[in-house]
Amino acid sequence: MPLTYQDALDWIYSFIDFSAKRLDKYAAAEFNLDRMVRLMRLMGDPHRRYPTLHLAGTKGKGSVSSLCASALTAGGYRTGFYTSPHLEDFRDRFRIDGRWIPPEAVTEITAQLQSFAAQVPGITTFELTTAIGFEWFAREGVDVAVIEVGLGGRLDATNVLTPRVSVITALSYDHMALLGDTLTQIAGEKAGIIKPGVPVVSALQHAESLAVLERVAAERGCPLTVAGRDVLFNPVAHSLAGQSFDVWTAEEARQLAALRTAGQSVAHWRPTRLEIPLLGVHQVENAATAYAALQALRATGLPLSADAIRDGFKAVKWPGRFEVLGAAPYVVIDGAQNRESARRLREAVDAYFADRRLILVFGASADKDIAGMFTELLPRASAVITTQAVHPRAADPDELLALAQGLEAGATIEPVAQVHRALTRARELAGPEDVILATGSLFVVSEARAALVGDPAAYAKVK
């Protein structure tokens, strides 16, 4: 009997799925590259048939990846993009020029994988999922692929790659049970994607993290470019329609300074101005990192014009990240899932919705730093609704309520078990000038987005 798309998904998820488990340590027996190397060899090493850009990081790696992929597509390259977890559908993890993988391609590749998986004891769901992406990109003949790490870097299934450029986005505390409880340890795991001689681009990091990246890059003979140090940027303007910023290199700044010192005019010089639809100053930082990554990729022999970068950045789509889905009241969804991301989210709310009353709809995985996220978000909220996504790791709303009650500073708090019902309750509490913010995990954002735009019946309940 032919394999159906649902059969394929059921088979993929029948293996060990660490994304659905609460893990206590990064056990070498569970996390290693041996299985993935074996599987790739059985498949004919599809990941070696096209150049890649490989990205790891705690925050912003999806945004940086999507910006890079959009610019490459705008430059005329057939561009693969692999990301995780999915936001709307399993297929949105795999894209070529923005289009999801067709169901029949998932089914065909899964049928092929079934004959190989039996030869790789202990194979995991994420390894199989990554193999689907690598194989599909090879079959479709992509010119380049942007590959996002799933978790960590050193032992992630994607780390069988030898990319043209490795990228490390902003590092902060997350997945500490697996990656370590210091920035030095976390940076060491992320730096595992750095390959000998391969250029490295990093977002601006805490000094502790940057020291690790500098050391590993030097040990492996890799040139290191740091956004905010070697590639400079400055926000120009922002609105709910998007924002603009200027970008230039530290070398340009040195040359300009020398000309000024010599008494020469520099009035003719202008930095590169770019526009993005992504909101929040942190997205300007991500865009500067993406710009630096694309410049490094160009230097490896993959031509990309300034117009392609400009057009790609302006056209990028990356839902679920400070995405505004309604007005009167405003409804915002954002996948912040650690304390640093929650702080950036609060700053974005203040930048775009200063002095507006905030209704917070919050649900998170139980293994996250919920207290840290609450510390950042609760003081800004007038009312809080704790909720729970349909996911094995999701924290119980009553447990979230108890924790919030011990931390809050004046907000009313109540639990509502289902995300779409929590949104309905938030709508009841909100006035037309208020802001409803759904956040805490991408699983909550996924369900909120489905209720608001993906499922008309559910949207009617919220509206």
C-alpha positions, 0 to 999 in steps of 0.5 A: 500500500503506498505511503501517504503524507500522514503515514510519513509524518507518523513514521518520522515521529515514531522515533526518538523526538528530543524536542518533545522530552525534558532532558537533563544532560547532553548525553554523548550516547544520545547526542552525537554525529555518528548516526547522521554521518552514517545516514548521509553516507547511505543517502549519497551525501546530499548535503555536499551537493550545494554550498551552504550558510550554517547558522547557530545561536540562542536568539535571532538565528531564524531571523538572520537565516530568513534575511539571508535566504530572502536576499539570495533568492532576490539575487537570482539564486535557487535558495534552500532554507531549513529551519526548526521547529515549524511554526504552521506546518511540518512542511514549513521547515523546508523551503526553496525560494520561500515555497514549502516542500510539497507533501509528495516530496516528504512522502517520497523521501520518507519512503527512501529513508525507511530503507536506510533508517534500519541500518542506523540504530538509534536514529532520531526524529530530528536527524530524519527531518534534517535528512529530508531537507538535505535530500530535497535541496539536492533533488531540486538542484538548489544553488545555495542553502541556508541551514539553521541549527536545531539545538546547540551546534557541536552535536546538532544533526546539521553539523555534518556540513562544511559550509561556505560561512558559519554564523553565530547569532546572539548568545544568551542563557537557554537550554542550560541543562543541555548546553551549560549554565555559563555563557562560556559553556554555551558559546563553546557548544555553539562554536562547534559549527566553526570549521577549519578555515571557514569564515565566521560571522558573529553578532555582537556578543557579551565579552565572555561569549565573544572571547570563546568565539575569538579563541575557537576561530583563531585555533581553527584558522578562521577569519572572524567578522563581528557585527557591531564591531567590524560591520557597523549599523545605526537605526534610522526610523521605525513604524509598524510598517517596518524600519530602516537602518544604515550599515557600513564597515569599520574599515570605511569608518577608518578611511573617513576618519583619515580623510577628515584628519587630512582636511579632505571633504567626505560629504559625498559618502553615504552609508548603505541604507536598508529597510526591513519589515521586521519590528524591534531594534533587535531585528536591526541587529539581526539584519546587520549580522545577516548583511555581514554574513552575506558579505562574507559569502560574497567573498567566497565566490558567490556574487550578490549585488547590493540591490539583491540584499536591499530587495531581499531584506525589504521582502523578507517574511518571518512570521511569529516574531513581533508580528502585529495581527490586528488592531483595536485592540492590537494583537501581537505574537512573538516567540520570545522564550528566554529572559533576554528575548523577553527583555527585548520583547518588552523594549519593542512593546515600549517602542511601538506601543508606549503607554498602551495597556498590555494584556499578556497571554503567556504559555511556555515550556516547563524547562524554560526560565519562566521566572526570568521571562515573567520578571521582564514582562509582568511589570509591563502587563495590566492583566495576565492570562496563563495558557498551555499549548498542545505540546508535551513540554508545555507548563500547566497554566495553574503552575504558571499562575502560581509562579506569576502570583509570586512575582507580579507587580499589580497585574490581574492573573488568571489561567485559561487552558487553551490558547484560542480561548485565552485569546478570546478572554484577552479580547474580553479584557482589552479595550480598543486602544490596548495591546494583546501580546501572546508569547512565551514559546513558539508553540503558543505563537503557532496556535495563536497564529492559527486562531488569528489568521490560519483558521477562520472559525477560530479567528471568529472566536477571537475576534 
